[in-house]
Amino acid sequence: MKIKFQKIFWGKLKSLLLLLCIILITESLYAQTDSTTNKVKVDPPKKEEENLNVFQQWIKWNNPGSLALNHLTRQAEVYYKIRDKQIDKLKTKNDWLKRQQVVKNKLKELIGNFPKKEALNPEITGIIQKEGYRIEKIIYEPVPGYYETGCLYIPDKINGKAPAILNVFGHDQASFREEYYQVIITNLVKKGMIVFAIDPLGQGEHVQYYDREIKFSAIGYSVIEHCYFGNVCFLAGVSSAKHFIWDGIRAIDYLLTRSEVDPENIGVTGFSEGGTVTSYLMALDDRVKVAIPCSWPTAYRRLLEMKGIGDAETILIHGLAKGITFEDLLEVRSPKPTLMTFTSRDEYLSLQGARDALREAKKVYSAFGKEDNLELVEDDYKHWMTPKIRLAMYAFFQKHFNMTGNPAEEKTDLPTVKELTVTPTGQIATYKGGKMVFDLNKKESEKLGENLEQSRRDIAKHLIKVKIKAREISGYATPSPDKEGAFINGRYQRKGYTVELDAILGESGDYAILVLLFKPDDSLVKHPAVVYLHSKGKITDAVPGGEIEELVKQGYVVAAADVLGMGETKHTSGRGHQDGYTAVLIGRSMVGIQAGDIIRVVNYLKSRSDVNPQKIGAIAFNEMCLALLHAAAFDSSINHISLIGSLISYQSVIMNRFYRIGITKRPGSDDYWHPYEVDFTWGIASVLTAYDLPDLMGCLAPRKIVLAGLIDSMLEPASTELISKELEFPRSVYAKRAPGNLKILEKIDDLNAIVKWSFE
């Protein structure tokens, strides 16, 4: 028993001695003795690398690049549900007739008045004879001095009058000259139909920004041109779709001047973007008997959820907010024959949306007793006109034009690109010159500018109106304090101050505004505060030794923020223009939404015990100046603002043929075909119908405002002449209300000095 106890004792002792040795070795590695105090000195922990991304390790918002588009899509769904309830009430033919009239009135309101119909002045530049048909090369004027090109295909043997089809096209740069389009056109002609193929804007011989040196568009291929001129149309309160539609309406006018054409049998068809234009024309022009929109007809609901908005011409300003969707374009023409075609693996559009649209539109066709007049043909392929779809197209036209014959596709004598070139030079721009969409839009915009100048003569009345209309047009939603909240997701200690990572709930609580809160380590109870907004994101000037640190050292609390669509929440889930264009569709703007987010940041600062709520200013750089200017005009709790690198006015964009705001050079792309991407996050649809940026500047008086490094439409420093012209109104307001409180500087040399002056 004694021996057993000794073994246990010595075993325990050995274990304790081993543990003591481990402790001593560990301490020798991590500590050293201070010879002066004889105390153990522990080394500080290794310095941690800062991660200033607020969304790090945050499950709820783990896909920040989709937050902006998801937020807009959820709002779009609200409008769809309102429309759903209206449609559910429609049961009888009479119900649908009333709905059709409502839709016609809304379309007229959304598109606006078309120009007066004047002489088309058609010119035939050549005639090509092919086997079984001839081609007449046509130039006509939808508007005086504005030229359109097209080719008229006429069968050789026509008994009396023949049905005629207007053919509009997708985004192929060569337009109808592409071989696969020629296969379709010549097959329709061989089956006895006349076809008028026209060049859409920005395509074929109708390039809008033609550069004689590179012999191509200075902007890029058709999609880029469409968005480019579409943006300036939006600023003037016009959807560029209006110009595409008018070209089509006038093309039908031309067809009806031809003795060979049967005016009772007019059709229209188009693929992709051409399907867009076809859908508008079939809804707006009662002369269209048979319509076949291909690879575009899809319900906006599914399009927004799955693929996203396409180009500028595919949407009407505030269309969905007014209750108008693609389904309405189908239903308003009931019971006329309509065939939709779609492929199952379309890269850009949603087949489910086409099915949904068909399901709803069938109700109105059934109410008219013509359910068979509406069809959908599908095929399993990518974005394309497959043989199955082409066969269905031929057969549908033959059936509803009461034509006999075999619908099967046959081999035809295809014309060459040279034979289909309408102008001697290959472009309207180099042959006729004349007006382009920019010129038409500029002319209308000049009237808007004159209206603004007239309104500005009564300063007090004008400023009241501007504040009201700017809220409405920008789609600004006043923040609700009860729905706001803030969350911390980390903090770093720097020399003399802390950096806190905060998230503030945005609109509806379905996204977050991200804030880096810089707070001085001092004894001051209440600090003046600055909201800091940079177009490249909150991290841009957040490094030690940067601009923000300099402000913090002067005793300011600084909130560097990423509002929705900026920095961490920059839209990356689709093409760059989708968030801006979706906002246009639902009556919002990214600028207006971001203005609300800025106010939420201000409210957060006001709620903090370490901030003086009476001393909150804001600084913005580049495109963020637009949102800050709106926010300050809407909320006077922003004491002062400094705009650095701000666009001087929207008017300066719309009055110049070229602009660079919202234009991003594609990485690694040095070719002329697709050099840029175009977005509209900076723009506000219809803005110039009621106000401009200088009007908002006037609204801030008597608060202090600094304008430094103002830029023009090309992102170049604004000239003295441009500054004098555009800022005449805010200068006059400040001269009367707060002389000296408006500073206009060429550049900022000392940001601290500007902030100090602003708080004085």
ABEGO torsion letter per residue (X at the ends): XAAAAAAAAAAAAAAAAAAAAAAAAAAAAABBBBAAAGBBBBBBBBBBBBBABAABGBAABABAAAAAAAAAAAAAAAAAAAAAAAAAABABAAAAAAAAAAAAAAAAAAAEBBBBBBBAGBBBAEBBBBBGBBBBBBBBBABBGBBBBBBBBBBABBBEBBBBBBBBBBABAAEAABAAAAAAAAAAAAAGBBBBBBBBBGBEAABABBBAAAGBBAAEBAAAAAAAAAAAAAAAGBBAAAAAAAAAAAAAAAAAABAABBAABBBBBBBEAAAAAAAAAAAABAABABBBBBGABBBAAAAAAAAEBBBAAABBBGAAAAGBBAAAAAAAAOABBBBBBBBAABAABBAAAAAAAAAAAAAAAAAAGAAAABBBBBBBBBBBBBAAAAAAAAAAAAAAAGBBEBABBBBBBBBBAAAABABAAGBAAAAAEEBBAAAAAAAAAAAAAAAAAAAAABAAAAAAAAAAAAAAAAGBBBBBAAABBBBBAEBBBBBGBBBBBBBBBBBGGABBBBBBBBBBBBABABBBBBBBBBAAEAAAAABBGBAAAAAAAAGBBBBBBBBBGBEAABBAABBAAAAAAAAAAAGBBAAAAAAAAAAAAAAAAAABAABBAABBBBBBBEAAAAAAAAAAAABAABABBBBBGBBABAAAAAABABBABGBBBBBGBABAABABBBBAAABBBGAAAABBAAAAAAAAOABBBBBBGBBBAAGBBBBAAAAAAAAAAAAAAAAAABBGABBBBABBABAAAAAAAAAX
